């Protein structure tokens, strides 16, 4: 097998990066509102014999720049040279502090100090897809083997407007969701379509009392389903403590209500519901600090900025050692990303909570055939070689053309919100 793997046909010949844009609804969050177009990058790693491994990652301008720098780093490697690939990326891809405005806190993946991890993740997924094709195995088998046949996901609810400003395309079928009644209706529709068994509300948008009222309305409408609330660090510590008294008996977990690990640690002393995060533990240094502060007990991982699928498996082991629960964070993504999440989630025994996904909000995709299928709120784990999905190049061309024409090159929820409300200040925290 070794000779087969290492022969000239298995050598990586080229890496292609295609930026795309797809329609994104007017979803509200702590920093503002989603722009009409979400940006992603589609990565193709091709071997000398014509096999193509694929991945999906962020599509903002800084990410495209580092992906371009990384394109030549796979020369003289095979898809099995993951360690060498990682060493080369860490040596050659500059990671710096800081990032773009208020998006740093809301979207950890926008941190430029995660550049190397983001590139490693993208290349690793494509290389694992190739490994699976060569060996005739699904990616989950390469990560240790699936412990579940399907991966559960959660209904991800958003406050939203009915249409984008200036109506760049026809309104979606979801409609407006600004009141508790409308949020319940959104949940009923999403659960009817996808069968989700738990519910998450993206908060930090309305007054805390309104969001608490929405959680109470959801509990009344869905008496047995686990509920989660994520104010995206847009509540002060005082507000978060006061809200905990009303939310403790309602929530499966309380996600990032207040900024910073110190603030979350103090909050943990005043609430009974477990605290979860994808904001205050995003590096191993922060993980180590959390072991002392006990700020959060549930980690929402994300292979895109934690360094890939293998790093996520290692992170799960760390969570097990420190007695933490685990789930997965999501951003606006398409089917390739969803399948990568599904493969790694399938192999983690301690994945104790359903994963997040924005997928129901996305109407377009780049994969062949139908969109990814959910069964009773879960995605069946693929048993076919590699990721189990392939690129539809007609769809890819359409979404690339949308990227060229949309004019967006960096996510700016704050700037988009100021088109509706010029005085909007964004996350501070506001409440």
MIKEKOL-28826 format. One record per residue (C-alpha): residue number from 1; x, y, z. Coordinates in steps of 0.5 Angstrom, whole numbers. Layout:
BEGIN
[rec NUM, [X, Y, Z]]
...
! end
This chain:
BEGIN
[rec 1, [0, 0, 0]]
[rec 2, [6, 5, 2]]
[rec 3, [9, 4, -5]]
[rec 4, [2, 5, -8]]
[rec 5, [1, 12, -4]]
[rec 6, [8, 15, -5]]
[rec 7, [8, 14, -13]]
[rec 8, [8, 19, -17]]
[rec 9, [1, 19, -19]]
[rec 10, [-1, 21, -12]]
[rec 11, [3, 27, -12]]
[rec 12, [-1, 34, -11]]
[rec 13, [0, 37, -17]]
[rec 14, [-4, 44, -16]]
[rec 15, [-9, 47, -11]]
[rec 16, [-14, 52, -13]]
[rec 17, [-18, 57, -9]]
[rec 18, [-25, 60, -12]]
[rec 19, [-28, 65, -8]]
[rec 20, [-36, 65, -8]]
[rec 21, [-42, 69, -5]]
[rec 22, [-49, 66, -4]]
[rec 23, [-55, 69, -2]]
[rec 24, [-56, 70, 6]]
[rec 25, [-62, 73, 9]]
[rec 26, [-63, 79, 14]]
[rec 27, [-61, 76, 20]]
[rec 28, [-60, 80, 26]]
[rec 29, [-54, 79, 31]]
[rec 30, [-50, 83, 37]]
[rec 31, [-46, 87, 31]]
[rec 32, [-52, 89, 27]]
[rec 33, [-55, 85, 21]]
[rec 34, [-52, 80, 16]]
[rec 35, [-50, 83, 9]]
[rec 36, [-54, 80, 3]]
[rec 37, [-48, 76, 1]]
[rec 38, [-44, 71, 5]]
[rec 39, [-37, 70, 3]]
[rec 40, [-34, 63, 3]]
[rec 41, [-28, 60, -1]]
[rec 42, [-28, 53, -4]]
[rec 43, [-21, 49, -4]]
[rec 44, [-19, 44, -9]]
[rec 45, [-13, 40, -8]]
[rec 46, [-11, 36, -14]]
[rec 47, [-7, 30, -15]]
[rec 48, [-3, 28, -21]]
[rec 49, [-8, 22, -23]]
[rec 50, [-13, 27, -23]]
[rec 51, [-17, 26, -16]]
[rec 52, [-19, 32, -13]]
[rec 53, [-20, 33, -5]]
[rec 54, [-25, 39, -3]]
[rec 55, [-26, 44, 3]]
[rec 56, [-30, 50, 4]]
[rec 57, [-27, 56, 9]]
[rec 58, [-28, 63, 10]]
[rec 59, [-28, 68, 4]]
[rec 60, [-26, 75, 6]]
[rec 61, [-20, 78, 3]]
[rec 62, [-15, 77, 9]]
[rec 63, [-17, 69, 8]]
[rec 64, [-16, 69, 1]]
[rec 65, [-9, 73, 1]]
[rec 66, [-7, 67, 6]]
[rec 67, [-10, 62, 2]]
[rec 68, [-6, 64, -4]]
[rec 69, [0, 64, 0]]
[rec 70, [-1, 57, 2]]
[rec 71, [-2, 54, -5]]
[rec 72, [5, 53, -7]]
[rec 73, [6, 49, 0]]
[rec 74, [4, 43, -2]]
[rec 75, [9, 42, -8]]
[rec 76, [12, 35, -7]]
[rec 77, [7, 32, -2]]
[rec 78, [2, 27, -2]]
[rec 79, [-5, 27, 1]]
[rec 80, [-2, 23, 7]]
[rec 81, [3, 28, 9]]
[rec 82, [-1, 32, 13]]
[rec 83, [5, 33, 19]]
[rec 84, [9, 36, 14]]
[rec 85, [4, 41, 11]]
[rec 86, [2, 43, 18]]
[rec 87, [10, 45, 19]]
[rec 88, [10, 49, 13]]
[rec 89, [4, 53, 14]]
[rec 90, [6, 55, 21]]
[rec 91, [13, 57, 18]]
[rec 92, [10, 61, 12]]
[rec 93, [4, 64, 14]]
[rec 94, [4, 70, 18]]
[rec 95, [-1, 70, 24]]
[rec 96, [-2, 77, 27]]
[rec 97, [-6, 80, 33]]
[rec 98, [-12, 84, 31]]
[rec 99, [-17, 84, 26]]
[rec 100, [-23, 88, 23]]
[rec 101, [-27, 92, 28]]
[rec 102, [-33, 89, 32]]
[rec 103, [-33, 83, 28]]
[rec 104, [-27, 80, 32]]
[rec 105, [-31, 78, 38]]
[rec 106, [-37, 76, 34]]
[rec 107, [-34, 72, 29]]
[rec 108, [-27, 69, 32]]
[rec 109, [-26, 66, 25]]
[rec 110, [-24, 73, 23]]
[rec 111, [-18, 73, 28]]
[rec 112, [-12, 74, 24]]
[rec 113, [-8, 71, 29]]
[rec 114, [-12, 64, 27]]
[rec 115, [-9, 65, 20]]
[rec 116, [-5, 59, 20]]
[rec 117, [-10, 55, 24]]
[rec 118, [-15, 57, 18]]
[rec 119, [-11, 55, 13]]
[rec 120, [-8, 48, 16]]
[rec 121, [-16, 46, 17]]
[rec 122, [-18, 48, 10]]
[rec 123, [-12, 44, 7]]
[rec 124, [-13, 38, 12]]
[rec 125, [-20, 37, 10]]
[rec 126, [-18, 37, 2]]
[rec 127, [-13, 32, 4]]
[rec 128, [-17, 28, 8]]
[rec 129, [-22, 28, 3]]
[rec 130, [-17, 25, -2]]
[rec 131, [-14, 20, 3]]
[rec 132, [-21, 17, 3]]
[rec 133, [-22, 17, -4]]
[rec 134, [-15, 13, -5]]
[rec 135, [-17, 8, 1]]
[rec 136, [-24, 7, -1]]
[rec 137, [-26, 10, 6]]
[rec 138, [-30, 16, 9]]
[rec 139, [-26, 21, 13]]
[rec 140, [-29, 19, 19]]
[rec 141, [-26, 12, 19]]
[rec 142, [-19, 16, 18]]
[rec 143, [-21, 20, 24]]
[rec 144, [-22, 14, 28]]
[rec 145, [-28, 11, 26]]
[rec 146, [-36, 13, 27]]
[rec 147, [-39, 12, 34]]
[rec 148, [-46, 15, 31]]
[rec 149, [-49, 13, 25]]
[rec 150, [-52, 21, 25]]
[rec 151, [-50, 27, 28]]
[rec 152, [-55, 31, 31]]
[rec 153, [-56, 39, 29]]
[rec 154, [-60, 44, 33]]
[rec 155, [-65, 49, 30]]
[rec 156, [-62, 56, 30]]
[rec 157, [-67, 61, 30]]
[rec 158, [-65, 69, 29]]
[rec 159, [-69, 75, 29]]
[rec 160, [-69, 78, 22]]
[rec 161, [-72, 83, 18]]
[rec 162, [-77, 80, 12]]
[rec 163, [-73, 83, 7]]
[rec 164, [-66, 86, 6]]
[rec 165, [-65, 94, 5]]
[rec 166, [-66, 96, -3]]
[rec 167, [-69, 89, -4]]
[rec 168, [-62, 86, -8]]
[rec 169, [-66, 79, -9]]
[rec 170, [-73, 77, -8]]
[rec 171, [-75, 76, 0]]
[rec 172, [-74, 69, 3]]
[rec 173, [-80, 64, 5]]
[rec 174, [-78, 65, 13]]
[rec 175, [-81, 72, 13]]
[rec 176, [-80, 77, 19]]
[rec 177, [-78, 75, 26]]
[rec 178, [-78, 80, 31]]
[rec 179, [-83, 78, 37]]
[rec 180, [-84, 72, 41]]
[rec 181, [-90, 70, 37]]
[rec 182, [-86, 70, 30]]
[rec 183, [-80, 67, 33]]
[rec 184, [-84, 61, 35]]
[rec 185, [-87, 61, 28]]
[rec 186, [-80, 61, 26]]
[rec 187, [-78, 55, 30]]
[rec 188, [-84, 51, 28]]
[rec 189, [-83, 52, 21]]
[rec 190, [-76, 50, 22]]
[rec 191, [-77, 44, 26]]
[rec 192, [-83, 41, 21]]
[rec 193, [-78, 42, 15]]
[rec 194, [-72, 39, 19]]
[rec 195, [-74, 35, 25]]
[rec 196, [-69, 38, 30]]
[rec 197, [-69, 36, 37]]
[rec 198, [-67, 42, 40]]
[rec 199, [-67, 50, 39]]
[rec 200, [-62, 55, 40]]
[rec 201, [-64, 63, 39]]
[rec 202, [-59, 68, 37]]
[rec 203, [-60, 74, 42]]
[rec 204, [-56, 80, 44]]
[rec 205, [-61, 84, 39]]
[rec 206, [-67, 86, 43]]
[rec 207, [-68, 88, 50]]
[rec 208, [-66, 82, 55]]
[rec 209, [-73, 82, 57]]
[rec 210, [-76, 81, 50]]
[rec 211, [-71, 75, 49]]
[rec 212, [-73, 72, 55]]
[rec 213, [-80, 73, 53]]
[rec 214, [-78, 69, 47]]
[rec 215, [-75, 63, 51]]
[rec 216, [-81, 63, 55]]
[rec 217, [-85, 63, 49]]
[rec 218, [-81, 57, 46]]
[rec 219, [-81, 53, 52]]
[rec 220, [-89, 54, 52]]
[rec 221, [-89, 52, 45]]
[rec 222, [-84, 46, 46]]
[rec 223, [-84, 44, 53]]
[rec 224, [-79, 38, 52]]
[rec 225, [-74, 41, 47]]
[rec 226, [-68, 43, 50]]
[rec 227, [-67, 51, 49]]
[rec 228, [-61, 55, 48]]
[rec 229, [-60, 63, 48]]
[rec 230, [-54, 66, 45]]
[rec 231, [-53, 74, 47]]
[rec 232, [-46, 74, 44]]
[rec 233, [-43, 78, 49]]
[rec 234, [-48, 83, 48]]
[rec 235, [-50, 83, 56]]
[rec 236, [-47, 86, 61]]
[rec 237, [-45, 82, 67]]
[rec 238, [-50, 85, 71]]
[rec 239, [-56, 84, 66]]
[rec 240, [-53, 77, 65]]
[rec 241, [-54, 75, 72]]
[rec 242, [-61, 78, 73]]
[rec 243, [-63, 74, 67]]
[rec 244, [-60, 68, 70]]
[rec 245, [-65, 68, 75]]
[rec 246, [-71, 67, 70]]
[rec 247, [-67, 63, 65]]
[rec 248, [-64, 58, 70]]
[rec 249, [-70, 53, 69]]
[rec 250, [-71, 54, 62]]
[rec 251, [-64, 53, 58]]
[rec 252, [-60, 47, 56]]
[rec 253, [-54, 52, 56]]
[rec 254, [-53, 59, 57]]
[rec 255, [-48, 61, 51]]
[rec 256, [-43, 67, 52]]
[rec 257, [-48, 72, 55]]
[rec 258, [-43, 77, 57]]
[rec 259, [-36, 79, 55]]
[rec 260, [-29, 76, 57]]
[rec 261, [-27, 70, 61]]
[rec 262, [-27, 73, 67]]
[rec 263, [-34, 76, 66]]
[rec 264, [-36, 69, 65]]
[rec 265, [-33, 66, 71]]
[rec 266, [-36, 71, 75]]
[rec 267, [-43, 69, 72]]
[rec 268, [-42, 62, 73]]
[rec 269, [-42, 63, 81]]
[rec 270, [-49, 66, 80]]
[rec 271, [-53, 62, 75]]
[rec 272, [-55, 54, 75]]
[rec 273, [-55, 53, 68]]
[rec 274, [-49, 51, 64]]
[rec 275, [-45, 56, 61]]
[rec 276, [-42, 55, 54]]
[rec 277, [-38, 59, 49]]
[rec 278, [-35, 60, 42]]
[rec 279, [-32, 66, 44]]
[rec 280, [-28, 66, 51]]
[rec 281, [-24, 59, 49]]
[rec 282, [-22, 59, 42]]
[rec 283, [-14, 57, 43]]
[rec 284, [-11, 52, 48]]
[rec 285, [-8, 58, 52]]
[rec 286, [-15, 60, 53]]
[rec 287, [-17, 53, 55]]
[rec 288, [-12, 53, 60]]
[rec 289, [-14, 59, 63]]
[rec 290, [-21, 56, 63]]
[rec 291, [-19, 50, 67]]
[rec 292, [-17, 55, 73]]
[rec 293, [-23, 60, 72]]
[rec 294, [-28, 55, 71]]
[rec 295, [-31, 60, 67]]
[rec 296, [-35, 55, 62]]
[rec 297, [-37, 48, 62]]
[rec 298, [-39, 47, 55]]
[rec 299, [-34, 48, 49]]
[rec 300, [-37, 50, 42]]
[rec 301, [-31, 48, 38]]
[rec 302, [-30, 50, 30]]
[rec 303, [-25, 46, 26]]
[rec 304, [-25, 52, 21]]
[rec 305, [-21, 56, 26]]
[rec 306, [-18, 51, 31]]
[rec 307, [-14, 48, 26]]
[rec 308, [-18, 42, 23]]
[rec 309, [-21, 36, 24]]
[rec 310, [-15, 32, 27]]
[rec 311, [-14, 38, 32]]
[rec 312, [-22, 38, 34]]
[rec 313, [-21, 31, 36]]
[rec 314, [-15, 32, 40]]
[rec 315, [-19, 38, 43]]
[rec 316, [-25, 33, 45]]
[rec 317, [-20, 29, 49]]
[rec 318, [-18, 35, 53]]
[rec 319, [-25, 37, 54]]
[rec 320, [-26, 30, 57]]
[rec 321, [-20, 30, 61]]
[rec 322, [-23, 37, 64]]
[rec 323, [-30, 34, 65]]
[rec 324, [-33, 39, 59]]
[rec 325, [-39, 38, 55]]
[rec 326, [-38, 39, 47]]
[rec 327, [-42, 42, 41]]
[rec 328, [-40, 45, 35]]
[rec 329, [-40, 53, 33]]
[rec 330, [-43, 55, 26]]
[rec 331, [-42, 61, 21]]
[rec 332, [-46, 62, 15]]
[rec 333, [-44, 55, 11]]
[rec 334, [-45, 51, 5]]
[rec 335, [-45, 43, 4]]
[rec 336, [-38, 42, 4]]
[rec 337, [-37, 45, 11]]
[rec 338, [-43, 41, 14]]
[rec 339, [-40, 35, 11]]
[rec 340, [-33, 36, 14]]
[rec 341, [-37, 38, 21]]
[rec 342, [-41, 31, 21]]
[rec 343, [-35, 27, 20]]
[rec 344, [-31, 30, 26]]
[rec 345, [-37, 30, 30]]
[rec 346, [-39, 23, 28]]
[rec 347, [-32, 20, 32]]
[rec 348, [-33, 24, 38]]
[rec 349, [-36, 20, 44]]
[rec 350, [-36, 26, 48]]
[rec 351, [-40, 30, 43]]
[rec 352, [-46, 32, 49]]
[rec 353, [-50, 37, 45]]
[rec 354, [-53, 38, 38]]
[rec 355, [-49, 42, 33]]
[rec 356, [-50, 49, 31]]
[rec 357, [-51, 50, 23]]
[rec 358, [-54, 56, 19]]
[rec 359, [-55, 51, 13]]
[rec 360, [-63, 52, 13]]
[rec 361, [-62, 59, 12]]
[rec 362, [-58, 58, 6]]
[rec 363, [-62, 57, -1]]
[rec 364, [-56, 56, -5]]
[rec 365, [-50, 50, -5]]
[rec 366, [-44, 48, -9]]
[rec 367, [-45, 40, -8]]
[rec 368, [-47, 36, -14]]
[rec 369, [-55, 33, -13]]
[rec 370, [-59, 35, -8]]
[rec 371, [-58, 39, -1]]
[rec 372, [-55, 35, 5]]
[rec 373, [-61, 31, 8]]
[rec 374, [-63, 32, 15]]
[rec 375, [-67, 26, 18]]
[rec 376, [-70, 27, 25]]
[rec 377, [-66, 33, 26]]
[rec 378, [-59, 29, 24]]
[rec 379, [-55, 29, 18]]
[rec 380, [-53, 21, 17]]
[rec 381, [-46, 20, 17]]
[rec 382, [-43, 18, 10]]
[rec 383, [-40, 11, 8]]
[rec 384, [-38, 13, 1]]
[rec 385, [-30, 15, 0]]
[rec 386, [-28, 22, 3]]
[rec 387, [-33, 27, 5]]
[rec 388, [-38, 24, 1]]
[rec 389, [-40, 30, -3]]
[rec 390, [-37, 33, -10]]
[rec 391, [-37, 40, -13]]
[rec 392, [-42, 42, -18]]
[rec 393, [-38, 46, -23]]
[rec 394, [-44, 49, -26]]
[rec 395, [-46, 51, -19]]
[rec 396, [-39, 54, -17]]
[rec 397, [-39, 58, -23]]
[rec 398, [-45, 61, -21]]
[rec 399, [-43, 63, -14]]
[rec 400, [-36, 65, -16]]
[rec 401, [-40, 70, -21]]
[rec 402, [-44, 73, -15]]
[rec 403, [-38, 74, -12]]
[rec 404, [-35, 78, -17]]
[rec 405, [-41, 82, -18]]
[rec 406, [-43, 83, -11]]
[rec 407, [-38, 88, -9]]
[rec 408, [-37, 85, -2]]
[rec 409, [-30, 83, 0]]
[rec 410, [-30, 83, 8]]
[rec 411, [-36, 82, 13]]
[rec 412, [-39, 88, 16]]
[rec 413, [-45, 87, 20]]
[rec 414, [-44, 94, 23]]
[rec 415, [-44, 97, 17]]
[rec 416, [-50, 94, 14]]
[rec 417, [-54, 95, 20]]
[rec 418, [-53, 103, 19]]
[rec 419, [-56, 103, 13]]
[rec 420, [-62, 101, 17]]
[rec 421, [-60, 105, 23]]
[rec 422, [-55, 110, 22]]
[rec 423, [-54, 111, 29]]
[rec 424, [-53, 104, 31]]
[rec 425, [-47, 103, 35]]
[rec 426, [-46, 95, 35]]
[rec 427, [-43, 91, 41]]
[rec 428, [-41, 94, 47]]
[rec 429, [-44, 91, 51]]
[rec 430, [-51, 95, 49]]
[rec 431, [-55, 92, 55]]
! end
